Every structure is written in C-alpha cells, then in structure tokens.
C-alpha cells in the first residue's frame, strides 16, 4: 500500500516518498511533507543546478548548498536559478 502525505508544495494529498531522501532533519521533513510529484520536480531542478554550477555532491560545501536550495525550493516557494538561465518558451 502506498503511503499518502499532504504535500505542502502542491497542497494536495498524494503519494509520499518511500524513504527519507536526504539525511537529517531536512530529509525527515521532506519525507513527511512532500509528495512524489513535487520531489521529482526538485530532482530535475537539482540536476540543472549540479550541471550548470559544476557541483560535486561529494563536496560538503556543495552538499550544504544543495540542501539549502532544496529547502528553498520545497518549503519557501522557489530556489536559485543558474546564471543566464532562460526558461523554455
């Protein structure tokens, strides 16, 4: 049976994640408050940040940046865009 959560990003009841996707309190909060569709959108944004900013998830400073961006994206209504970002028309 699929776990349901009330997603704070989409403001709907939806399927929850299968496990906390990040260590610590941030991961617990995401697990409890974010649905799978919103998490998938964050993963796409995170991939863009990693590629455009040449971020290494193994670097502790870069991981801290990604965690801060994840919190902004999921809980504060947006995250930074790479320099020169142009949304698709």
Secondary structure by P-SEA (a helix, b strand, c coil): ccccccccccccccccccccccccaaaaaaaacccaaaaaaaaaaaaaaaaaaccccccaaaaaaaaaaaaaacccccccccccccccc
